[in-house]
């Protein structure tokens, strides 16, 4: 899916703003600007456009809850496109540009099974996650793949978690050990099988 346009009609600090993302074919968009320019609000708007405006949102300070509106233009690699409006609500929040109601699942084929949590983790990287990812890479001691996975998944300190799991596994089982919990259990099972035979 390619995001061609994000329309910030009435959301957060924005009124009737359009972010045109149609140029280029690279699929990566970097939005930058000074503090308080609205970068985080635009990222929340994109997430809300695709998955719905949350019931409780901090982005209704300029526009009332019932007046929150976003618009979008998406394209699949096969060429199929959809232009739509998203309003705040529980059901029936998608509209065509002419105002007719769209099915609540109209975006499913454009999202290709990607849920809102997965989208946030992998495709909506904000400054905080980028900084944490950089720290994880620096602390990764050469394991770049692990660090990148941790940065993308939001699972910080993945290396220390893996080390703890390895230590716990060693206390439970050792390939040639006799004192580990699982090794002792295997020994007891052999003794019971022997008595049974």
N, C-alpha and C positions, 0 to 999 in steps of 0.2 A: 504494500500500500504506500502511495506517495501522498503526502499532505500538500495540496496545492495552495490552500488559503485558509487562514484562521481569521474569522471576523469577530472582533471584540465589540459587539454592539452595545451591550450594557453589562459590564462585569468588572468588579474591582474598581480601579481608578480609571478605567477606559470607557469612552463613549464613542461609538461609530468609528473605531479604528480597524484597519485591515492590515494583516501581516501576510504579504505575498511570498510564498515559498516555492513558487512554480519554476523559478529559474534553475538551470543546471540539472544534471542527471546523477549526481553523486549520492544523494540520499542522506547527507549529513548537513544539518543546519546548526550553526552556532549563533546564539543571540547574545549580544553583549551590550553593556551600557553602564552608566554610573549608578551608584547606590540610589535606591528608591525610584529607579526609572520604570519599574514594572516588570522586570524579567521573571521574578518568581510568580507574580500574578498571571503573566502570560502562560507560564508553564502549567499553573493550576487550571487556567482557562482551557488549554489544550486537553488536559486530562478530563475536565468536566464536559467538554464538547463530545469526546468519544464515549464516556462512560456515565454521564449524568452529573448534574450539579448536586453536591451533597445536601442533605436535609439541613444541616447546620454548617454555614460557611461564613468565613470572615470577609468574603468578597462582596457583601451586600451593604457596604458602608456609604456608597455614593448613590446606588440604585436600590430600590426596595426589592425584597425577596421575590415578589411576584413579577417584577420587571426585569429580572436577570435574563439576558439573551446572549447567545453565542451563535456563530454560523461557521460552516466549514465547506470545503470542497476537497474531495478525496478521489484518487484514481488507483485502480488496480493495474498490475503489470499487463493484464489482458486488454486493458483499455476501458473497462467499465468505470463510470464515474458516478458520483453522487454529490449533489449540493443540498445542504439542509440547514435548518435552524434548530437549535436546542434551547428550550425554555426550562425554567425550574419547575419541578413537580415530581410526583411519584410514578405516574403513568402517562402515556401519550405526550411525552416531552419532545418528540421529534416531529418536525414539520418540513414540508417541501417549501421552496422559495415562494410559491403562490399561496402558502398558508394551509394547504391541505395536510391532514394528519398522515404521518408515515408510521408503519408498524414499528413497535418498540425494538424489534430485532433487525431493523433495516441495515444496521451497520455491521452485523455479525460476519458477513462474508468479507467485509473490508478489514475487519480486525483479525481474521484468520485464527480464531481461538485464543488470542492473547487477552488475558484478563487484566483488570485494572491494576492489580498489584504487580504483575509481571511487566506491564507497560511502564509503570513508575520506576521499577528496578533497573530496567535495561535501556529504555529509550527516553526517559525524562530525567536526565542527570542534572541535578542542580549544583550550585557552588559547594555546598556542604559535602555532598557525596563525592564530588570531584577531589576536594581536599583530602577527605578520608581515604579515597582510593590511592592518591599519591603517597600518603603516609604508609599505607599497606604495602605498596610496591617497594618503598625505601626500606621498610622493615622486613621484607620478604626474604632477605638473604639469598637472592639469586633465583628463587622460584617464581618467575614472572607469571606463569600460567595461573598459579594459585592466587597470586596477588590480584591479577586481573579479574579472576572469578569472584574473589572476595569483594573487590570494588564494584563489580557489576551487580552482584546479588545482594549487596548491603550487609553481608555477613563479615563484619570486621573482625580482625584478629583470627582469621581462619587457621593460620599456622599454629597458634597456641592451642586452639581447640583440637586440631588434629594430633598434636603432641600429647595432650591430656587423654584423648581416646586411645592412642598407642600405648601409653603407660597403663591405662586401665585394662586393655587387652592383654598386656604382658602379665599382669597380676592374676588374670583369669586362666590364661593358657600359655604354655611354653612348649614348642615342638618336641623337645627332649627332656622336659622337666617332670618332676614328681610332686612338687609342693603346691602348684597352682590349683585353684578351685576346680577347673574343668579336668585337669590331669588326674586329680584325686578321684573325681567322679567317674572318669573312664576306668581307672584302676578298680574301683568298687564294682563297676558294672562287669568287668572281666571276672572278678572273684565270684560274683553272684551267678554269672553264666556258667562258670566252672562247677560250682556247687550244684547248680540245676542239672547240668549234664551228668 
